[in-house]
C-alpha cells in the first residue's frame, strides 16, 4: 500500500512538473498551425536537405520546451508541412537543451556541462535528422522521383489531337492554378490596397472592427485547436508516459544506476533508464548532480542528460503514429548512439585536458518557490480539466452513437 501511495504521489508530482510546459507546447503548436504560414515552414523546414535539418535543430535548441511540451509542437510542425528529417531534428534538439537548462547546468553542474549540453543537443539532432533522411526519407524521395520521371516521359509523347482534352495535360492543370492565383491577387489588392480609400473619416471604423474580429477569431482558432484536436491526439500516450516514469521513479533505486561504473555498460544503462522517463532538461539536472556525487562518470551523466529529456514513451508513441515504425527505430538508434558517443568524448576530454575543475560535484537540491509551485498547481488543474473535458466529450459521443444505432435497429 505504501508503494502504491508513493506511485500516485510521484505521478501527481510529474504531472504538475510537466503541466506548464505541456500547455506552453500546445499553445506554440496552435500558433504554428493557425498563424505561421505554410510557405515559411516549407521554405525553412519543408525539405530534407542538410540545411533544413540544421535550421530545425538550431531553431529548436533555445526554445523552453521539454519532452512533454515538444510533442504537440512537433506534431504542429509536421502537420504544417515540415519534412520527417526536419521534424526529428527539432524533436531531438528542443527538449535536450534550452536557455533555462543551460543556466541551471551552469549553476549545478559547472561551466563544462553548460557548454557541452547545447553543442551535443544540436549535433545529435542534426545526426538524427540525417539518419532519417538517409534510411527512411530516401525511399519516399526515390518514389517521387520515379513518378516525376514517368510523368515527364508521358508529356514528351502526347497524342496529337487529344492534348487539350486530356485531364493530364499540363496546360489544363496549370490553368486553374493561374485562375486561382489571379483571384487571390484580386482579393489581396481589393482588401489590402491603401491607395483607394474614401475620404470619409468614418469609413475606417468598419475596417478596424473587422480586423479586431479577425484577430479574435484567429486566437479562438489557436486555442480551439491546441486544447481540442491536438491534445486529443497525445493525451493517451502522455498519461502512459507519466505512469511509466512514475513507476521507474518509485521502484528503480539510485544504487541500480550507479553500480555500473563509467564504462559502456554504465552508459547503456543510463540510456535505457533515461529513454522512457518523462523528464525535462531542467529537471534532469539535479538528478545528474546526484549521479555525479554517487560516482558516475561525467560521460555517463551526459548520456542521461541527453537521452532522458530527448525522448519518452509519449514521444515514441507520437513518432510511430505520425511518421511510422521505421522512423521511430532510427530515432531511438540516433538518440542512443549519439548520447553514448558524446559521453565517451566528454570522458576523454575531461581525462586528457584535466577539466575536472569545470565540473561541480556537490549535490544540490532543486525546488520551486511557493509562488512558482502555485503556478505549477494551477497549470496542472487546467490541464487536467482540459483532459477531463475531452473524456466527457468522447463518452458523450459514444453514448449518442449507441442511442442512434439502437433507434435505427429498433425503429
Secondary structure, DSSP 8 states (H G I E B T S, - for coil): -HHHHHHHHHHHHHHHHHHHHHHHHHHHHHHHHHTS-HHHHHHHTSS-SHHHHHHHHHHHHTS---TTHHHHHHHHHHHTT--HHHHHHHHHHHHH--HHHHHHHHHHT-HHHHHHHHHHHHHHHHHHHHHHHHHTHHHHHHHHHHHHHHHHHHHHT--SSSTTT-TT-HHHHHHHHHHHHHHHHHHHHHHH--SS--S-GGGHHHHHHHHHHHHHHHHHHHHHHIIIIIHHHHHHHHHHHHHHHHHHHHHS-HHHHHTTTTSHHHHHHHHHHHHH----HHHHHHHHHHHHHHT--HHHHHHHHHHHHH--HHHHHHHHHHH-HHHHHHHHHHHHHHHHHHHHHHHHHHHHHT-GGGS--S-------HHHHHHHHHHHHHHHHHHHHHHHHHHHHHHHHHHHHHHHHH-
